Amino acid sequence: MKTSIKFLPILLLTFASCAVPQMMLNQELEQNAAAWEVKGKQGWTFNQKISFGPYATGKVSRGWTRSYDIPFFVRFRGSKEKFHFEQKGPEGSLMVHTVQSLKAKEIDFLKGYFSIPLDFKDVFSGTIGTENDPGKWTFVVNNPNDQYFGETSEGYLSNGNELYKIHEVRQNSKKRDTKWGLIFGYEIFRNGKVIAGIETINNGRVWIDKSLKEEETQVLAAFAAALLLRSELDLNAN
């Protein structure tokens, strides 16, 4: 019986996550960051919740239970794959809404929305904000599913004033690329400096620079939770 090409990356990722070291971490970030193990990532997706450090998500729900009348959401009402959750932290909660597996015309909208030259083919995107301002922060990650076939996975997180760059990490803790070019996680840069790291394989880990203010830390933590949940939901999708 032949293995379907559709499921090959999932099979390889499942095997690789059990056999490879952890993600290589930027040395400066390792010295300056709070490091948190992720709890709840590898488990049932029904009523799933994850937590790390002082941050915890509420129940993760597929689809959107309410409609926000802001341009970002209006454009993606037809997206087949979406999930949302509330993340609680020391100073309150943030709402996170995500979309993926977008149509071609929706991807064209993303290009104009960010006004940044990315080669969009496969994207994971969403917003982070409060109940009163759900679209305050917007993020996009290009090619998050490209684990083995050579496309760069990168993106941006922005509130219109601040712009953070998101970039894949394909090296393990032994500073070697894996046999298949596996994406171990992502680093987040602000003005050329790494301020956060997110390991998306195995149980997951999160690092955020301790010098950041809580408001900024919580946004980065919310984005980290979205990436971690996207990885887990994608592996368990039908």
C-alpha positions as CSV (number, residue, x, y, z in Angstrom):
1,M,0.0,0.0,0.0
2,K,1.5,3.4,-1.0
3,T,1.6,6.3,1.4
4,S,-0.4,9.3,0.0
5,I,1.8,12.3,-0.8
6,K,-0.7,14.5,1.1
7,F,0.2,12.8,4.4
8,L,3.9,12.4,3.8
9,P,4.9,15.7,5.5
10,I,2.8,14.8,8.6
11,L,4.3,11.4,8.8
12,L,7.8,12.8,8.5
13,L,7.2,15.5,11.1
14,T,5.7,13.1,13.6
15,F,8.8,10.9,13.3
16,A,11.2,13.8,13.3
17,S,9.8,15.5,16.4
18,C,10.6,12.3,18.3
19,A,14.1,11.9,16.9
20,V,15.7,15.3,16.7
21,P,17.2,17.7,19.3
22,Q,15.4,20.9,20.3
23,M,15.5,24.2,18.4
24,M,18.7,26.2,18.3
25,L,18.2,29.4,20.3
26,N,19.9,32.7,19.8
27,Q,22.6,33.1,22.5
28,E,21.7,36.7,23.4
29,L,18.0,35.8,23.7
30,E,18.9,32.8,25.8
31,Q,20.7,35.0,28.3
32,N,18.0,37.7,28.4
33,A,14.7,35.9,28.1
34,A,12.2,34.3,30.3
35,A,12.0,30.6,29.2
36,W,8.7,28.7,29.5
37,E,7.7,25.1,28.8
38,V,4.4,24.7,27.0
39,K,1.7,22.6,28.7
40,G,-1.3,21.1,26.8
41,K,0.1,21.3,23.3
42,Q,0.2,17.6,22.6
43,G,-3.3,16.3,23.5
44,W,-6.9,16.3,22.5
45,T,-7.9,19.2,20.3
46,F,-11.4,19.1,21.6
47,N,-11.7,21.9,24.3
48,Q,-8.0,22.2,24.0
49,K,-6.1,24.8,26.2
50,I,-2.4,25.5,26.4
51,S,-0.4,27.5,28.9
52,F,3.2,28.7,29.4
53,G,4.6,31.0,32.1
54,P,1.9,33.3,33.3
55,Y,-0.2,33.0,30.1
56,A,-3.0,30.6,29.4
57,T,-5.5,30.3,26.6
58,G,-9.2,29.7,27.1
59,K,-10.9,27.0,25.1
60,V,-9.8,27.0,21.5
61,S,-12.7,27.1,19.1
62,R,-12.8,26.5,15.4
63,G,-14.7,29.1,13.4
64,W,-15.8,32.5,14.7
65,T,-18.8,32.8,17.0
66,R,-19.3,36.5,16.3
67,S,-18.5,38.8,13.4
68,Y,-16.3,41.8,13.8
69,D,-17.0,44.6,11.3
70,I,-13.4,45.4,10.6
71,P,-11.8,45.1,7.1
72,F,-9.4,42.2,8.0
73,F,-12.2,39.8,9.1
74,V,-14.7,40.9,6.4
75,R,-12.2,39.9,3.8
76,F,-11.8,36.3,5.2
77,R,-15.4,35.3,5.9
78,G,-15.1,32.5,3.4
79,S,-11.9,30.9,4.8
80,K,-12.5,27.2,5.5
81,E,-9.9,26.9,8.3
82,K,-10.0,29.3,11.2
83,F,-9.8,29.2,15.0
84,H,-10.0,31.7,17.8
85,F,-9.2,31.8,21.5
86,E,-8.9,34.2,24.4
87,Q,-5.5,34.4,26.1
88,K,-5.3,35.5,29.7
89,G,-2.2,37.2,31.2
90,P,-1.1,39.1,34.3
91,E,-2.8,42.4,33.1
92,G,-5.9,41.1,31.3
93,S,-6.9,39.2,28.2
94,L,-6.4,39.4,24.5
95,M,-8.5,37.9,21.7
96,V,-6.8,36.0,18.9
97,H,-8.5,35.2,15.6
98,T,-6.7,33.3,12.8
99,V,-7.3,32.1,9.3
100,Q,-5.4,29.8,6.9
101,S,-5.9,27.9,3.6
102,L,-7.0,31.2,2.0
103,K,-8.2,31.6,-1.6
104,A,-6.1,33.4,-4.2
105,K,-8.1,36.6,-4.0
106,E,-7.8,36.7,-0.2
107,I,-4.0,36.3,-0.5
108,D,-3.9,39.2,-2.9
109,F,-5.7,41.3,-0.2
110,L,-2.9,40.3,2.3
111,K,-0.3,41.6,-0.1
112,G,-1.9,45.0,-0.2
113,Y,-2.8,45.0,3.5
114,F,0.8,44.7,4.6
115,S,2.4,46.5,1.6
116,I,5.4,44.2,2.1
117,P,7.0,42.1,-0.7
118,L,6.3,38.5,0.4
119,D,5.8,35.6,-2.0
120,F,2.5,34.4,-0.6
121,K,1.6,30.9,-1.5
122,D,0.5,29.3,1.8
123,V,-0.3,31.6,4.7
124,F,-1.3,31.7,8.3
125,S,-2.7,35.0,9.4
126,G,-4.8,36.7,12.0
127,T,-5.3,39.5,14.5
128,I,-4.6,40.1,18.2
129,G,-6.5,42.6,20.3
130,T,-9.1,43.4,22.9
131,E,-12.8,43.2,22.8
132,N,-13.0,46.9,22.0
133,D,-10.1,46.8,19.5
134,P,-9.9,43.2,18.1
135,G,-7.7,44.2,15.1
136,K,-5.1,46.2,16.9
137,W,-2.3,43.8,15.9
138,T,-2.2,41.8,12.6
139,F,0.2,39.0,11.7
140,V,1.0,36.9,8.7
141,V,3.4,33.9,8.3
142,N,4.2,32.7,4.8
143,N,4.7,29.0,4.0
144,P,4.1,27.6,7.6
145,N,3.5,24.1,6.2
146,D,6.6,23.9,4.1
147,Q,8.6,21.6,6.4
148,Y,10.7,19.9,3.8
149,F,10.6,21.4,0.4
150,G,12.8,24.4,0.5
151,E,10.5,27.5,0.7
152,T,11.3,30.1,3.3
153,S,8.8,30.6,6.1
154,E,8.7,34.1,7.3
155,G,6.3,36.9,8.1
156,Y,5.4,40.0,10.1
157,L,3.5,41.2,13.2
158,S,2.4,44.8,13.1
159,N,0.1,47.3,14.8
160,G,0.6,49.9,12.1
161,N,3.4,51.6,14.0
162,E,5.6,48.8,15.2
163,L,6.7,46.1,12.7
164,Y,8.3,42.9,13.9
165,K,9.8,40.4,11.6
166,I,9.1,36.6,12.0
167,H,11.6,34.1,10.6
168,E,11.9,30.3,10.7
169,V,14.5,28.4,12.6
170,R,15.6,25.2,10.8
171,Q,18.7,24.4,12.9
172,N,18.6,22.2,16.0
173,S,20.3,22.8,19.3
174,K,23.5,21.1,18.0
175,K,23.6,23.9,15.4
176,R,23.0,21.5,12.5
177,D,20.3,21.5,9.9
178,T,18.1,18.3,10.0
179,K,18.0,15.8,7.2
180,W,14.7,17.1,6.0
181,G,15.1,20.8,6.7
182,L,12.5,20.6,9.5
183,I,11.1,23.9,10.8
184,F,11.8,23.8,14.6
185,G,10.1,27.1,15.3
186,Y,10.4,30.8,14.8
187,E,12.3,33.9,16.0
188,I,10.8,37.4,16.2
189,F,13.0,40.4,15.5
190,R,12.4,44.1,16.4
191,N,14.9,46.6,14.8
192,G,17.2,43.7,14.0
193,K,17.3,42.3,17.5
194,V,15.8,38.9,18.5
195,I,13.2,39.5,21.2
196,A,11.3,36.2,21.2
197,G,11.6,32.6,20.2
198,I,8.9,30.0,19.7
199,E,9.7,26.3,19.4
200,T,6.7,24.6,17.7
201,I,7.9,21.0,17.6
202,N,7.6,18.5,20.5
203,N,5.8,20.0,23.5
204,G,6.8,23.5,22.6
205,R,8.8,26.2,24.4
206,V,8.6,30.0,24.4
207,W,11.3,32.6,25.2
208,I,10.5,36.4,25.5
209,D,13.0,39.1,26.3
210,K,12.6,40.1,30.0
211,S,13.3,43.8,29.3
212,L,10.0,44.2,27.4
213,K,7.0,45.9,28.9
214,E,4.1,43.6,29.9
215,E,1.8,45.0,27.1
216,E,4.4,44.0,24.4
217,T,5.2,40.7,26.1
218,Q,1.5,39.7,26.2
219,V,1.1,40.4,22.4
220,L,4.2,38.3,21.7
221,A,2.8,35.5,23.9
222,A,-0.5,35.6,22.2
223,F,1.2,35.2,18.8
224,A,3.3,32.4,20.2
225,A,0.1,30.6,21.4
226,A,-1.4,31.0,17.9
227,L,1.6,29.4,16.2
228,L,1.7,26.6,18.7
229,L,-2.0,25.9,18.3
230,R,-1.8,26.1,14.5
231,S,0.9,23.5,14.5
232,E,-1.1,21.2,16.7
233,L,-4.4,21.7,14.9
234,D,-2.8,21.2,11.5
235,L,-1.3,17.8,12.5
236,N,-4.7,16.7,13.8
237,A,-6.8,18.0,10.9
238,N,-8.7,15.6,8.8
